[in-house]
Amino acid sequence: KPIQVLAISGSLRQKSSNSALMQAIMERAPENMTFSVYRGVGDLPHFNPDIDLDEGPVSVQDLRSQLKQTDAVLICSPEYGNGVPGSLKNALDWIVSSGEFVNKPTAVITASPTPMGGDKAHASLLLTLRMINAIIVEEASIMIPQISLKLNQQGEIVSEELQQQIDAVLDALLHAGSGGEEGSK
Ligand code: FNR
């Protein structure tokens, strides 16, 4: 049975480099790996425990069930104001109490046009995901600096180095998603 990966972009922008990168990763997926994209980040209500009654809002139920069903998660996110985009953090906040990330192999990629690669957002995402007991797939969790030089206008990868990094990401995700946990913590 192929490994199922849920891909989540932290950017709502139409021409997002992170979404383009996520697309490029999905297109290079090996045969035994299938991706689906969670597109609801921008449609979730602001996290509020007061409305997290019964199963919670319908959009939140959908996020929770997609997370529950997947073998692994891939997050590709920009950094805004030295932090995690509010909409992505909001999505994660909905999962703190419900626990769908517990023991879920999760790859965290941040891409930025700056030389820092979104390091603050990356570190912050790891803090949050570890707090909710996700298994961070270390070899698949990378920061990508100068992303604007590595994608063309169509969002295709023009950097050999990035291409190789992506193959390593897919390898690590495949291994982690099929139950291997070496190299993950
Ligand atoms: C940014 N950007 C940015 N980049 C970064 O590395 N650290 C940061 O703190 C910020 N802050 C920031 C704030 C605002 C208001 C904007 C508009 C942009 C730049 C950001 O990385 C760049 O716009 C990316 O292209 C956004 O990612 P997507 O949408 O291309 O995936």
Residues whose N, C-alpha, C, O or C-beta is under 5 A from the ligand:
A	BS01	FNR	S11 R13 K15 S16 S17 N18 S19 P78 E79 Y80 G81 N82 G83 A111 S112 P113 T114 G118
